[in-house]
Amino acid sequence: MTIDLESKKNLFWEADKIFELNEIGKLMEKIILEIPIYYSGILIDEYIIMPNHIHLIININKGRKWDSARTLNQKIVGADPCIRPINNFDSNIRPNKNNDSNIRPINNFDSNIRPNNQINSNLSLSEVIQRFKILSTNQYIKGIKHQNWPRFFKRLWQRNYYEKIIRNEAEYLGTKQYIKDNPVKLVSK
C-alpha cells in the first residue's frame, strides 16, 4: 500500500541527509508502529517512509468485515467514497488490552491515547488508513502550531491511497523487496 502527501512536498526526510527521518518522519513512524497496539488483529509487516509518501504491508487477520463481505461477493477495498466519522468513532484512539509496547509519545506532543478494552476489532483496511490519516494529521497540526512545521493546504494526505492485495508468497516477497529498495531507487535517479 502507498499513501501520498497531498502536496508531494518532501516533509519526512532531513533536507541535507538521505535516508534520515526528520522530526515529522519520526512522528509518522511512531504512528505506524502504534497501529498494531491500538487495533487488535492489524499487523504492520513492512514499511518505509519516503520523503513524501509511505509504503506499507498491512496484514489484517481473518474474521474481519472484509472476510464476511468476500463470502457475500462484495468488495470492500480502497478509500471510502465519503470520508465521514463513524457514529461510534472516538477521535481519541484507544488501544486494546494487549498493550505491551514501550512506545511513548514524541516529546512536545500531548497524547490523547488512553487504554480501552472495548476497541472495535472489525476494522476494514480503509478504516485503518482513515484513522491513521486522521491521527497523523491532528498530530501534524500540533507540530505546525508548536514547532513551526510547514503548513498544508486543505489536507495533509491525498484522499485515496494505492493498494495491492498480496495473493501468494512470490507477490509478498516481491512487494517486500520493492519497499526495501525504494529509497535506493529514489537516490539513483
Secondary structure, 3 states (H helix, E strand, C coil): CEEEECCCCCCCECCCCCCCECHHHHHHHHHHHHHHHHCCCEEEEEEEECCCEEEEEEEECCCCHHHHHHHCCCCCCCCCCCCCCCCCCCCCCCCCCCCCCCCCCCCCCCCCCCCCCCCCCCCCHHHHHHHHHHHHHHHHHHHHHHHCCCCCCCCCECCCCECCCCCCHHHHHHHHHHHHHHHHHHHCC
